[in-house]
Amino acid sequence: MSESVVIAAGGVRLRKAVGALWLARRGGSRGAEASSVAYQDGIGAMLFVVLLSGAVELVLADLLLSVLWMRVLALTLGVLAVFGMLSFIVALRVYPHRAVNGKLTIHYGACFDLSVPLELVAVVTRQLTCP
């Protein structure tokens, strides 16, 4: 009889995203050893465009709104959104996939964190192009 295994993944962690900015500022990275695999290279340009469009949105909202409290609210929300996107971009680089202590840890920035015991992994392949 086969035994089933349940693997649970962590969700969005604001503390981890903000911590990525601190780690990057110090020049560090979690899992920077030889067993880590970077995964953010293919989406870096797209994320930069999203970050840039958020900054442009801040300027446009300020120009289009005439009521002071609405301008302040839009500016506050816009700055928080740009800060959040910057944290996400940095977290992609700071938290790579890695194999340490008998576990394969798969990350997607600060949004996804999955640890799989290595004995459950049969094959790992790296696909460089989209299917």
DAMOJO-V400341 format. One record per helix or strand of 2 or more residues. SS is the DSSP state (helix for helix, strand for strand). FROM is the first residue (numbers start at 1). TO is the last residue. If there is no record, write none. Layout:
ss-><SS | SS>
from-><FROM | FROM>
to-><TO | TO>
//
This chain:
ss-><strand | helix | strand | helix | helix | strand | strand | strand | helix>
from-><9 | 14 | 36 | 41 | 68 | 97 | 103 | 112 | 118>
to-><10 | 25 | 37 | 64 | 94 | 100 | 108 | 117 | 120>
//
